[in-house]
Amino acid sequence: EAGLDVREAFFDPATSEDLPAGAFDLLVARHVLEHVDDFDSIFAAFGRLASPGARLVIEVPDLDATVAARLYGNLYHAHQVYFERQSLEALLHRHGWSISELREVDIFGGSILALARRGEAGEIGLAAGLWEEDEGQEDAIHGDPWAPTGGMASFFAGWGAWLDGLREALDLQIGAGLVVEGYGAAERTGAVLGAAGI
């Protein structure tokens, strides 16, 4: 209706063949990469379509923010991979993109928004020092994610306790003869109820 060419298909090099090579100055992938298990294919498609000075906007959930805020519902089967700032930057550099801006945005409890430009593979991006802390300062979000007293270990211990509490609360409701249904963000609700053993 608005004259836009809208296509519904998985985006990979094969589907990009129907579009003109090197014709796009801006490519946007918001909350896509966490669902992809073949980065080489999707980045080959981006590379085929991107003009020499193209920009790429990527947004993905931030694993560090998810762990820090204990957003257990952000972990579910539809996500093939999780990113934090350094891993997203490394992925983009590996595929020939240099980050010019990187920041956290308040989407899904914290997401990473990156603006990248085509560059030489392995080129040092401007974001290299954006998350570094002052000497001696420990950042709760960007510290050691596997530290036994915090980070991932604490997150998963808390997740287990949270699921046990959810299961106990639902068992009480069911035991009282109440019917329990789950509503919410489709797969996330199913994943949480399944993880609780319901």
C-alpha positions as CSV (number, residue, x, y, z in Angstrom):
1,E,0.0,0.0,0.0
2,A,2.9,2.4,0.8
3,G,4.9,1.1,-2.1
4,L,7.3,-0.8,0.1
5,D,8.8,-4.1,-1.1
6,V,8.0,-6.4,1.9
7,R,9.3,-10.0,1.9
8,E,8.6,-12.7,4.5
9,A,11.5,-15.1,4.4
10,F,14.5,-16.2,6.4
11,F,17.3,-13.7,5.6
12,D,20.4,-15.4,4.2
13,P,22.6,-15.2,1.1
14,A,20.0,-17.1,-1.0
15,T,17.1,-14.8,-0.2
16,S,19.4,-11.8,-0.6
17,E,20.0,-12.8,-4.3
18,D,16.6,-11.3,-5.2
19,L,17.8,-7.9,-4.1
20,P,20.4,-5.7,-5.9
21,A,23.9,-6.2,-4.6
22,G,25.7,-3.3,-2.9
23,A,22.5,-1.1,-3.1
24,F,21.7,-0.5,0.6
25,D,23.2,2.2,2.7
26,L,21.5,1.1,6.0
27,L,20.7,-2.4,7.2
28,V,18.8,-2.9,10.4
29,A,18.6,-6.2,12.5
30,R,16.7,-5.6,15.8
31,H,16.4,-8.6,18.0
32,V,17.4,-11.0,15.2
33,L,20.9,-12.2,15.9
34,E,20.0,-14.0,19.2
35,H,17.7,-16.3,17.1
36,V,20.4,-17.1,14.5
37,D,22.7,-20.1,14.6
38,D,24.6,-19.4,11.4
39,F,26.3,-16.0,11.6
40,D,28.4,-16.6,8.5
41,S,25.3,-16.8,6.4
42,I,23.5,-13.8,7.7
43,F,26.7,-11.7,7.6
44,A,27.4,-12.9,4.0
45,A,23.9,-11.6,3.1
46,F,24.5,-8.3,4.9
47,G,27.8,-8.0,3.0
48,R,26.3,-8.8,-0.4
49,L,23.6,-6.1,0.1
50,A,25.7,-3.3,1.8
51,S,27.1,-0.4,-0.2
52,P,30.8,0.4,0.4
53,G,29.9,3.0,3.1
54,A,26.9,1.1,4.5
55,R,25.8,1.3,8.2
56,L,24.5,-1.6,10.1
57,V,22.2,-1.2,13.2
58,I,22.1,-4.3,15.5
59,E,20.1,-4.6,18.7
60,V,20.3,-7.7,20.9
61,P,19.3,-8.5,24.5
62,D,22.2,-7.8,26.9
63,L,23.2,-10.9,28.8
64,D,25.0,-8.8,31.5
65,A,21.8,-6.7,32.1
66,T,19.7,-9.9,32.2
67,V,21.9,-11.4,34.8
68,A,22.3,-8.2,36.9
69,A,18.5,-7.7,37.0
70,R,17.7,-11.4,37.3
71,L,15.4,-11.4,34.4
72,Y,14.9,-15.1,34.2
73,G,12.2,-14.9,31.6
74,N,14.8,-13.5,29.1
75,L,16.3,-17.0,28.9
76,Y,14.3,-19.2,26.6
77,H,14.5,-21.7,23.8
78,A,14.0,-19.3,20.9
79,H,17.3,-17.7,21.7
80,Q,20.2,-19.6,20.1
81,V,22.8,-17.4,21.6
82,Y,23.3,-14.6,24.1
83,F,25.5,-11.5,23.8
84,E,27.3,-9.1,26.0
85,R,29.1,-6.1,24.6
86,Q,32.5,-7.7,24.0
87,S,31.0,-10.8,22.2
88,L,28.8,-8.6,19.9
89,E,31.8,-6.4,19.1
90,A,34.0,-9.4,18.3
91,L,31.3,-10.9,16.1
92,L,30.9,-7.7,14.1
93,H,34.6,-7.3,13.7
94,R,35.0,-10.9,12.6
95,H,32.6,-10.2,9.7
96,G,34.2,-6.9,8.6
97,W,32.1,-4.3,10.5
98,S,33.6,-1.7,12.8
99,I,31.5,-0.3,15.7
100,S,31.1,3.4,15.8
101,E,28.6,3.5,18.6
102,L,27.6,1.0,21.3
103,R,25.1,1.6,24.1
104,E,22.6,0.0,26.4
105,V,18.9,0.7,25.7
106,D,16.0,-0.1,28.0
107,I,14.3,-2.8,25.8
108,F,13.6,-6.2,27.4
109,G,15.3,-5.2,30.6
110,G,18.4,-4.0,28.8
111,S,19.6,-4.5,25.2
112,I,22.7,-3.6,23.4
113,L,22.3,-1.2,20.4
114,A,25.3,-1.1,18.1
115,L,25.9,1.1,15.0
116,A,28.6,-0.3,12.8
117,R,30.1,0.6,9.5
118,R,31.8,-1.5,6.9
119,G,35.5,-1.7,7.6
120,E,38.4,-3.9,7.3
121,A,38.0,-7.3,9.0
122,G,39.5,-7.0,12.5
123,E,39.7,-3.2,12.4
124,I,39.7,-1.8,15.9
125,G,36.3,-0.2,16.7
126,L,35.6,2.9,18.6
127,A,33.7,1.0,21.2
128,A,36.8,-0.8,22.5
129,G,37.0,1.2,25.8
130,L,33.4,2.1,26.3
131,W,32.7,-0.4,29.1
132,E,36.0,-0.3,30.8
133,E,35.8,0.9,34.4
134,D,38.1,3.2,36.3
135,E,41.1,1.5,37.8
136,G,40.0,-0.6,40.8
137,Q,36.3,0.0,40.3
138,E,34.1,-3.1,40.1
139,D,31.0,-2.9,38.0
140,A,28.1,-5.2,39.0
141,I,27.0,-5.5,35.4
142,H,30.3,-5.8,33.6
143,G,32.4,-7.5,36.2
144,D,33.4,-11.2,36.1
145,P,30.1,-13.0,35.0
146,W,31.3,-16.3,36.5
147,A,32.3,-15.0,39.9
148,P,31.0,-17.5,42.5
149,T,29.6,-14.7,44.7
150,G,27.7,-12.9,41.9
151,G,27.2,-12.9,38.2
152,M,26.2,-16.1,36.4
153,A,26.6,-18.5,39.3
154,S,24.4,-16.4,41.5
155,F,21.9,-15.8,38.6
156,F,21.4,-19.5,38.0
157,A,21.1,-20.3,41.7
158,G,18.5,-17.5,42.0
159,W,16.7,-18.8,38.9
160,G,16.5,-22.3,40.5
161,A,15.1,-20.8,43.7
162,W,12.6,-18.6,41.7
163,L,11.4,-21.6,39.7
164,D,11.0,-23.7,42.9
165,G,8.9,-20.9,44.5
166,L,6.8,-20.6,41.3
167,R,6.2,-24.3,41.3
168,E,5.2,-24.3,45.0
169,A,2.9,-21.3,44.5
170,L,1.2,-23.0,41.6
171,D,0.9,-26.3,43.3
172,L,-0.9,-24.6,46.2
173,Q,-3.3,-23.0,43.7
174,I,-3.9,-26.3,41.9
175,G,-4.3,-28.1,45.3
176,A,-7.0,-25.6,46.2
177,G,-8.9,-26.7,43.1
178,L,-8.1,-23.6,41.0
179,V,-7.4,-23.7,37.3
180,V,-4.0,-22.2,36.4
181,E,-3.2,-20.8,32.9
182,G,-0.1,-19.0,31.7
183,Y,-0.3,-15.8,29.6
184,G,2.4,-13.6,28.4
185,A,5.1,-13.4,25.7
186,A,4.2,-16.8,24.1
187,E,7.4,-18.8,24.2
188,R,8.7,-17.1,27.3
189,T,5.7,-18.0,29.3
190,G,5.8,-21.6,28.1
191,A,9.6,-21.8,28.8
192,V,9.2,-20.5,32.3
193,L,6.2,-22.8,33.1
194,G,8.1,-25.7,31.5
195,A,11.3,-25.0,33.5
196,A,9.2,-25.0,36.7
197,G,8.0,-28.5,35.7
198,I,4.4,-27.5,34.9
